[in-house]
Amino acid sequence: MPIALRTDFDADSCRAAARRSKDGPQARRLLALAAIYEGSSRGEAARIGGVTIQIVRDWVVKFNAQGPDGLMCVAAVPNWRRRDCI
């Protein structure tokens, strides 16, 4: 059973946050989650995000815990150590 997305957001609010974002990877993640809110499968969201289903699951966990800010790349971490900046 997939982890449910938080209920205080929807597809439109995810897309709005993606438009406001200055972080390209964060915007891509938000657009993938917007597709899930609209009823797409996690596999389709993975294709939109260019990642695996497991990574989409990680995004859902971070989004549920921290909202859109949880999907940002942390610039203080060197590129080779960024697991979440895929």
N, CA, C and O atoms as a Tinker XYZ file with bonds, in Angstrom:
   344  protein
     1  N      0.835000   -1.188000    0.000000    73     2
     2  CA     0.000000    0.000000    0.000000    64     1     3
     3  C      0.882000    1.255000    0.000000    63     2     4     5
     4  O      1.728000    1.404000    0.881000    81     3
     5  N      0.701000    2.151000   -0.964000    73     3     6
     6  CA     1.521000    3.366000   -1.025000    64     5     7
     7  C      1.227000    4.306000    0.148000    63     6     8     9
     8  O      0.126000    4.314000    0.699000    81     7
     9  N      2.220000    5.080000    0.507000    73     7    10
    10  CA     2.059000    6.093000    1.552000    64     9    11
    11  C      1.193000    7.212000    0.988000    63    10    12    13
    12  O      1.446000    7.710000   -0.109000    81    11
    13  N      0.178000    7.601000    1.741000    73    11    14
    14  CA    -0.737000    8.663000    1.292000    64    13    15
    15  C     -0.055000   10.024000    1.379000    63    14    16    17
    16  O      0.776000   10.263000    2.255000    81    15
    17  N     -0.418000   10.903000    0.462000    73    15    18
    18  CA     0.074000   12.274000    0.505000    64    17    19
    19  C     -0.737000   13.080000    1.516000    63    18    20    21
    20  O     -1.897000   12.766000    1.783000    81    19
    21  N     -0.127000   14.108000    2.068000    73    19    22
    22  CA    -0.821000   14.951000    3.047000    64    21    23
    23  C     -2.053000   15.597000    2.416000    63    22    24    25
    24  O     -2.094000   15.849000    1.212000    81    23
    25  N     -3.045000   15.856000    3.248000    73    23    26
    26  CA    -4.339000   16.314000    2.742000    64    25    27
    27  C     -4.471000   17.837000    2.670000    63    26    28    29
    28  O     -5.454000   18.336000    2.122000    81    27
    29  N     -3.516000   18.577000    3.205000    73    27    30
    30  CA    -3.619000   20.041000    3.163000    64    29    31
    31  C     -3.056000   20.626000    1.865000    63    30    32    33
    32  O     -3.026000   21.846000    1.702000    81    31
    33  N     -2.614000   19.777000    0.951000    73    31    34
    34  CA    -2.171000   20.194000   -0.376000    64    33    35
    35  C     -2.987000   19.444000   -1.410000    63    34    36    37
    36  O     -3.623000   18.436000   -1.102000    81    35
    37  N     -2.968000   19.940000   -2.643000    73    35    38
    38  CA    -3.583000   19.245000   -3.770000    64    37    39
    39  C     -2.725000   19.502000   -5.004000    63    38    40    41
    40  O     -1.669000   20.130000   -4.915000    81    39
    41  N     -3.179000   19.020000   -6.141000    73    39    42
    42  CA    -2.386000   19.158000   -7.371000    64    41    43
    43  C     -2.137000   20.622000   -7.716000    63    42    44    45
    44  O     -1.029000   20.994000   -8.102000    81    43
    45  N     -3.167000   21.451000   -7.575000    73    43    46
    46  CA    -3.006000   22.869000   -7.918000    64    45    47
    47  C     -2.001000   23.572000   -7.008000    63    46    48    49
    48  O     -1.201000   24.379000   -7.480000    81    47
    49  N     -2.033000   23.275000   -5.715000    73    47    50
    50  CA    -1.093000   23.926000   -4.810000    64    49    51
    51  C      0.335000   23.428000   -5.043000    63    50    52    53
    52  O      1.287000   24.188000   -4.864000    81    51
    53  N      0.493000   22.178000   -5.435000    73    51    54
    54  CA     1.830000   21.668000   -5.780000    64    53    55
    55  C      2.360000   22.355000   -7.031000    63    54    56    57
    56  O      3.530000   22.731000   -7.095000    81    55
    57  N      1.498000   22.515000   -8.017000    73    55    58
    58  CA     1.928000   23.200000   -9.245000    64    57    59
    59  C      2.266000   24.667000   -8.970000    63    58    60    61
    60  O      3.229000   25.198000   -9.524000    81    59
    61  N      1.477000   25.319000   -8.119000    73    59    62
    62  CA     1.759000   26.713000   -7.760000    64    61    63
    63  C      3.107000   26.820000   -7.051000    63    62    64    65
    64  O      3.882000   27.736000   -7.326000    81    63
    65  N      3.387000   25.894000   -6.144000    73    63    66
    66  CA     4.674000   25.893000   -5.446000    64    65    67
    67  C      5.814000   25.629000   -6.437000    63    66    68    69
    68  O      6.895000   26.203000   -6.304000    81    67
    69  N      5.577000   24.769000   -7.420000    73    67    70
    70  CA     6.596000   24.494000   -8.438000    64    69    71
    71  C      6.887000   25.747000   -9.268000    63    70    72    73
    72  O      8.041000   26.016000   -9.602000    81    71
    73  N      5.854000   26.505000   -9.597000    73    71    74
    74  CA     6.049000   27.748000  -10.359000    64    73    75
    75  C      6.846000   28.777000   -9.565000    63    74    76    77
    76  O      7.662000   29.507000  -10.129000    81    75
    77  N      6.609000   28.835000   -8.256000    73    75    78
    78  CA     7.306000   29.802000   -7.401000    64    77    79
    79  C      8.744000   29.380000   -7.094000    63    78    80    81
    80  O      9.570000   30.217000   -6.733000    81    79
    81  N      9.041000   28.113000   -7.232000    73    79    82
    82  CA    10.346000   27.587000   -6.837000    64    81    83
    83  C     11.461000   28.096000   -7.745000    63    82    84    85
    84  O     11.298000   28.191000   -8.961000    81    83
    85  N     12.586000   28.418000   -7.135000    73    83    86
    86  CA    13.776000   28.783000   -7.888000    64    85    87
    87  C     14.746000   27.595000   -7.963000    63    86    88    89
    88  O     15.837000   27.709000   -8.521000    81    87
    89  N     14.338000   26.470000   -7.400000    73    87    90
    90  CA    15.128000   25.243000   -7.378000    64    89    91
    91  C     14.514000   24.267000   -8.379000    63    90    92    93
    92  O     13.433000   23.729000   -8.141000    81    91
    93  N     15.202000   24.041000   -9.496000    73    91    94
    94  CA    14.677000   23.179000  -10.556000    64    93    95
    95  C     14.314000   21.776000  -10.094000    63    94    96    97
    96  O     13.222000   21.299000  -10.401000    81    95
    97  N     15.203000   21.098000   -9.361000    73    95    98
    98  CA    14.847000   19.761000   -8.887000    64    97    99
    99  C     13.628000   19.752000   -7.964000    63    98   100   101
   100  O     12.825000   18.819000   -8.005000    81    99
   101  N     13.487000   20.784000   -7.137000    73    99   102
   102  CA    12.308000   20.861000   -6.264000    64   101   103
   103  C     11.043000   20.999000   -7.113000    63   102   104   105
   104  O     10.035000   20.354000   -6.824000    81   103
   105  N     11.083000   21.822000   -8.144000    73   103   106
   106  CA     9.923000   22.000000   -9.021000    64   105   107
   107  C      9.557000   20.685000   -9.704000    63   106   108   109
   108  O      8.376000   20.355000   -9.818000    81   107
   109  N     10.555000   19.934000  -10.157000    73   107   110
   110  CA    10.313000   18.642000  -10.799000    64   109   111
   111  C      9.652000   17.672000   -9.827000    63   110   112   113
   112  O      8.732000   16.943000  -10.200000    81   111
   113  N     10.116000   17.663000   -8.597000    73   111   114
   114  CA     9.527000   16.785000   -7.579000    64   113   115
   115  C      8.087000   17.172000   -7.294000    63   114   116   117
   116  O      7.218000   16.308000   -7.171000    81   115
   117  N      7.832000   18.470000   -7.188000    73   115   118
   118  CA     6.467000   18.930000   -6.919000    64   117   119
   119  C      5.524000   18.577000   -8.069000    63   118   120   121
   120  O      4.369000   18.225000   -7.834000    81   119
   121  N      6.004000   18.668000   -9.301000    73   119   122
   122  CA     5.164000   18.305000  -10.442000    64   121   123
   123  C      4.857000   16.812000  -10.453000    63   122   124   125
   124  O      3.756000   16.402000  -10.822000    81   123
   125  N      5.829000   16.002000  -10.048000    73   123   126
   126  CA     5.583000   14.564000   -9.949000    64   125   127
   127  C      4.536000   14.272000   -8.875000    63   126   128   129
   128  O      3.666000   13.424000   -9.076000    81   127
   129  N      4.611000   14.961000   -7.746000    73   127   130
   130  CA     3.621000   14.759000   -6.687000    64   129   131
   131  C      2.248000   15.276000   -7.106000    63   130   132   133
   132  O      1.226000   14.711000   -6.715000    81   131
   133  N      2.220000   16.343000   -7.894000    73   131   134
   134  CA     0.941000   16.853000   -8.402000    64   133   135
   135  C      0.246000   15.788000   -9.251000    63   134   136   137
   136  O     -0.976000   15.649000   -9.208000    81   135
   137  N      1.026000   15.047000  -10.014000    73   135   138
   138  CA     0.450000   13.975000  -10.826000    64   137   139
   139  C     -0.178000   12.902000   -9.935000    63   138   140   141
   140  O     -1.232000   12.359000  -10.267000    81   139
   141  N      0.464000   12.596000   -8.807000    73   139   142
   142  CA    -0.106000   11.613000   -7.876000    64   141   143
   143  C     -1.415000   12.137000   -7.299000    63   142   144   145
   144  O     -2.394000   11.398000   -7.192000    81   143
   145  N     -1.430000   13.417000   -6.927000    73   143   146
   146  CA    -2.668000   14.008000   -6.409000    64   145   147
   147  C     -3.804000   13.889000   -7.423000    63   146   148   149
   148  O     -4.965000   13.744000   -7.039000    81   147
   149  N     -3.477000   13.949000   -8.713000    73   147   150
   150  CA    -4.508000   13.861000   -9.756000    64   149   151
   151  C     -4.895000   12.428000  -10.085000    63   150   152   153
   152  O     -5.762000   12.197000  -10.928000    81   151
   153  N     -4.260000   11.465000   -9.427000    73   151   154
   154  CA    -4.649000   10.079000   -9.639000    64   153   155
   155  C     -3.688000    9.244000  -10.456000    63   154   156   157
   156  O     -3.958000    8.071000  -10.715000    81   155
   157  N     -2.576000    9.821000  -10.867000    73   155   158
   158  CA    -1.585000    9.039000  -11.608000    64   157   159
   159  C     -0.921000    8.038000  -10.677000    63   158   160   161
   160  O     -0.918000    8.206000   -9.458000    81   159
   161  N     -0.368000    7.013000  -11.262000    73   159   162
   162  CA     0.336000    5.996000  -10.465000    64   161   163
   163  C      1.693000    6.538000  -10.021000    63   162   164   165
   164  O      2.189000    7.536000  -10.544000    81   163
   165  N      2.275000    5.848000   -9.041000    73   163   166
   166  CA     3.623000    6.221000   -8.595000    64   165   167
   167  C      4.624000    5.971000   -9.717000    63   166   168   169
   168  O      5.631000    6.670000   -9.824000    81   167
   169  N      4.347000    4.980000  -10.545000    73   167   170
   170  CA     5.214000    4.718000  -11.691000    64   169   171
   171  C      5.208000    5.873000  -12.679000    63   170   172   173
   172  O      6.254000    6.261000  -13.201000    81   171
   173  N      4.024000    6.420000  -12.932000    73   171   174
   174  CA     3.923000    7.582000  -13.824000    64   173   175
   175  C      4.619000    8.793000  -13.204000    63   174   176   177
   176  O      5.285000    9.552000  -13.908000    81   175
   177  N      4.469000    8.977000  -11.901000    73   175   178
   178  CA     5.161000   10.079000  -11.214000    64   177   179
   179  C      6.673000    9.893000  -11.314000    63   178   180   181
   180  O      7.412000   10.864000  -11.479000    81   179
   181  N      7.128000    8.655000  -11.215000    73   179   182
   182  CA     8.561000    8.375000  -11.359000    64   181   183
   183  C      9.039000    8.737000  -12.762000    63   182   184   185
   184  O     10.131000    9.283000  -12.921000    81   183
   185  N      8.241000    8.440000  -13.771000    73   183   186
   186  CA     8.612000    8.807000  -15.147000    64   185   187
   187  C      8.658000   10.334000  -15.291000    63   186   188   189
   188  O      9.565000   10.866000  -15.932000    81   187
   189  N      7.704000   11.026000  -14.712000    73   187   190
   190  CA     7.688000   12.495000  -14.775000    64   189   191
   191  C      8.931000   13.061000  -14.096000    63   190   192   193
   192  O      9.554000   13.996000  -14.599000    81   191
   193  N      9.286000   12.481000  -12.944000    73   191   194
   194  CA    10.441000   12.966000  -12.194000    64   193   195
   195  C     11.769000   12.439000  -12.689000    63   194   196   197
   196  O     12.822000   12.932000  -12.286000    81   195
   197  N     11.733000   11.439000  -13.562000    73   195   198
   198  CA    12.974000   10.870000  -14.087000    64   197   199
   199  C     13.731000   10.040000  -13.064000    63   198   200   201
   200  O     14.961000   10.000000  -13.071000    81   199
   201  N     12.977000    9.367000  -12.169000    73   199   202
   202  CA    13.593000    8.588000  -11.093000    64   201   203
   203  C     12.867000    7.251000  -10.957000    63   202   204   205
   204  O     11.979000    6.927000  -11.746000    81   203
   205  N     13.261000    6.478000   -9.937000    73   203   206
   206  CA    12.593000    5.212000   -9.651000    64   205   207
   207  C     11.424000    5.432000   -8.692000    63   206   208   209
   208  O     11.288000    6.496000   -8.087000    81   207
   209  N     10.597000    4.418000   -8.571000    73   207   210
   210  CA     9.449000    4.491000   -7.660000    64   209   211
   211  C      9.919000    4.666000   -6.214000    63   210   212   213
   212  O      9.263000    5.357000   -5.435000    81   211
   213  N     11.033000    4.056000   -5.850000    73   211   214
   214  CA    11.544000    4.195000   -4.482000    64   213   215
   215  C     11.890000    5.648000   -4.169000    63   214   216   217
   216  O     11.638000    6.120000   -3.061000    81   215
   217  N     12.461000    6.356000   -5.132000    73   215   218
   218  CA    12.790000    7.761000   -4.924000    64   217   219
   219  C     11.512000    8.574000   -4.755000    63   218   220   221
   220  O     11.465000    9.479000   -3.922000    81   219
   221  N     10.475000    8.265000   -5.535000    73   219   222
   222  CA     9.191000    8.957000   -5.387000    64   221   223
   223  C      8.656000    8.731000   -3.975000    63   222   224   225
   224  O      8.129000    9.656000   -3.357000    81   223
   225  N      8.789000    7.502000   -3.460000    73   223   226
   226  CA     8.366000    7.221000   -2.093000    64   225   227
   227  C      9.120000    8.109000   -1.108000    63   226   228   229
   228  O      8.523000    8.649000   -0.177000    81   227
   229  N     10.421000    8.262000   -1.306000    73   227   230
   230  CA    11.223000    9.125000   -0.430000    64   229   231
   231  C     10.726000   10.571000   -0.492000    63   230   232   233
   232  O     10.661000   11.257000    0.528000    81   231
   233  N     10.375000   11.028000   -1.705000    73   231   234
   234  CA     9.842000   12.382000   -1.854000    64   233   235
   235  C      8.536000   12.538000   -1.087000    63   234   236   237
   236  O      8.319000   13.559000   -0.434000    81   235
   237  N      7.663000   11.535000   -1.160000    73   235   238
   238  CA     6.383000   11.588000   -0.450000    64   237   239
   239  C      6.619000   11.695000    1.054000    63   238   240   241
   240  O      5.964000   12.488000    1.731000    81   239
   241  N      7.545000   10.906000    1.575000    73   239   242
   242  CA     7.846000   10.948000    3.008000    64   241   243
   243  C      8.349000   12.338000    3.400000    63   242   244   245
   244  O      7.902000   12.894000    4.403000    81   243
   245  N      9.271000   12.901000    2.624000    73   243   246
   246  CA     9.804000   14.234000    2.921000    64   245   247
   247  C      8.731000   15.307000    2.785000    63   246   248   249
   248  O      8.648000   16.217000    3.610000    81   247
   249  N      7.913000   15.199000    1.745000    73   247   250
   250  CA     6.843000   16.175000    1.527000    64   249   251
   251  C      5.830000   16.121000    2.664000    63   250   252   253
   252  O      5.384000   17.164000    3.141000    81   251
   253  N      5.465000   14.936000    3.098000    73   251   254
   254  CA     4.512000   14.797000    4.194000    64   253   255
   255  C      5.055000   15.394000    5.485000    63   254   256   257
   256  O      4.300000   15.972000    6.266000    81   255
   257  N      6.349000   15.258000    5.713000    73   255   258
   258  CA     6.952000   15.748000    6.948000    64   257   259
   259  C      7.206000   17.255000    6.932000    63   258   260   261
   260  O      7.001000   17.930000    7.940000    81   259
   261  N      7.658000   17.791000    5.772000    73   259   262
   262  CA     8.129000   19.178000    5.733000    64   261   263
   263  C      7.445000   20.048000    4.694000    63   262   264   265
   264  O      7.758000   21.235000    4.596000    81   263
   265  N      6.536000   19.509000    3.926000    73   263   266
   266  CA     5.906000   20.292000    2.867000    64   265   267
   267  C      6.860000   20.503000    1.704000    63   266   268   269
   268  O      7.833000   19.762000    1.565000    81   267
   269  N      6.600000   21.504000    0.865000    73   267   270
   270  CA     7.449000   21.749000   -0.302000    64   269   271
   271  C      8.916000   21.988000    0.046000    63   270   272   273
   272  O      9.795000   21.631000   -0.738000    81   271
   273  N      9.194000   22.578000    1.192000    73   271   274
   274  CA    10.587000   22.829000    1.578000    64   273   275
   275  C     11.370000   21.538000    1.768000    63   274   276   277
   276  O     12.592000   21.536000    1.624000    81   275
   277  N     10.699000   20.451000    2.085000    73   275   278
   278  CA    11.370000   19.176000    2.256000    64   277   279
   279  C     11.903000   18.599000    0.958000    63   278   280   281
   280  O     12.687000   17.650000    0.974000    81   279
   281  N     11.484000   19.165000   -0.168000    73   279   282
   282  CA    11.903000   18.659000   -1.478000    64   281   283
   283  C     13.042000   19.467000   -2.101000    63   282   284   285
   284  O     13.442000   19.207000   -3.236000    81   283
   285  N     13.557000   20.439000   -1.363000    73   283   286
   286  CA    14.647000   21.263000   -1.886000    64   285   287
   287  C     15.973000   20.532000   -1.785000    63   286   288   289
   288  O     16.179000   19.708000   -0.894000    81   287
   289  N     16.875000   20.847000   -2.715000    73   287   290
   290  CA    18.250000   20.366000   -2.628000    64   289   291
   291  C     18.972000   21.215000   -1.590000    63   290   292   293
   292  O     18.788000   22.431000   -1.530000    81   291
   293  N     19.777000   20.575000   -0.790000    73   291   294
   294  CA    20.545000   21.293000    0.213000    64   293   295
   295  C     21.903000   21.617000   -0.398000    63   294   296   297
   296  O     22.722000   20.726000   -0.622000    81   295
   297  N     22.134000   22.901000   -0.665000    73   295   298
   298  CA    23.352000   23.321000   -1.366000    64   297   299
   299  C     24.607000   23.133000   -0.524000    63   298   300   301
   300  O     25.706000   23.083000   -1.076000    81   299
   301  N     24.477000   23.026000    0.795000    73   299   302
   302  CA    25.650000   22.894000    1.648000    64   301   303
   303  C     26.295000   21.514000    1.536000    63   302   304   305
   304  O     27.441000   21.332000    1.946000    81   303
   305  N     25.581000   20.557000    0.993000    73   303   306
   306  CA    26.102000   19.201000    0.859000    64   305   307
   307  C     26.743000   19.054000   -0.520000    63   306   308   309
   308  O     26.116000   19.404000   -1.520000    81   307
   309  N     27.973000   18.546000   -0.602000    73   307   310
   310  CA    28.615000   18.377000   -1.914000    64   309   311
   311  C     27.781000   17.490000   -2.839000    63   310   312   313
   312  O     27.070000   16.600000   -2.372000    81   311
   313  N     27.865000   17.729000   -4.134000    73   311   314
   314  CA    27.075000   16.996000   -5.123000    64   313   315
   315  C     27.192000   15.489000   -4.986000    63   314   316   317
   316  O     26.188000   14.786000   -5.105000    81   315
   317  N     28.375000   14.978000   -4.742000    73   315   318
   318  CA    28.576000   13.534000   -4.699000    64   317   319
   319  C     27.940000   12.912000   -3.464000    63   318   320   321
   320  O     27.811000   11.690000   -3.398000    81   319
   321  N     27.537000   13.718000   -2.482000    73   319   322
   322  CA    26.895000   13.188000   -1.279000    64   321   323
   323  C     25.396000   13.426000   -1.266000    63   322   324   325
   324  O     24.727000   12.994000   -0.327000    81   323
   325  N     24.847000   14.088000   -2.258000    73   323   326
   326  CA    23.426000   14.407000   -2.295000    64   325   327
   327  C     22.633000   13.224000   -2.793000    63   326   328   329
   328  O     22.519000   13.024000   -4.002000    81   327
   329  N     22.092000   12.448000   -1.905000    73   327   330
   330  CA    21.260000   11.327000   -2.301000    64   329   331
   331  C     19.880000   11.815000   -2.743000    63   330   332   333
   332  O     19.264000   11.234000   -3.636000    81   331
   333  N     19.404000   12.885000   -2.108000    73   331   334
   334  CA    18.045000   13.355000   -2.388000    64   333   335
   335  C     17.966000   14.324000   -3.548000    63   334   336   337
   336  O     16.867000   14.749000   -3.902000    81   335
   337  N     19.077000   14.689000   -4.151000    73   335   338
   338  CA    19.069000   15.640000   -5.253000    64   337   339
   339  C     19.189000   14.928000   -6.579000    63   338   340   341
   340  O     20.112000   15.167000   -7.358000    81   339
   341  N     18.233000   14.045000   -6.817000    73   339   342
   342  CA    18.224000   13.247000   -8.047000    64   341   343
   343  C     17.200000   13.832000   -8.981000    63   342   344
   344  O     17.013000   13.325000  -10.087000    81   343
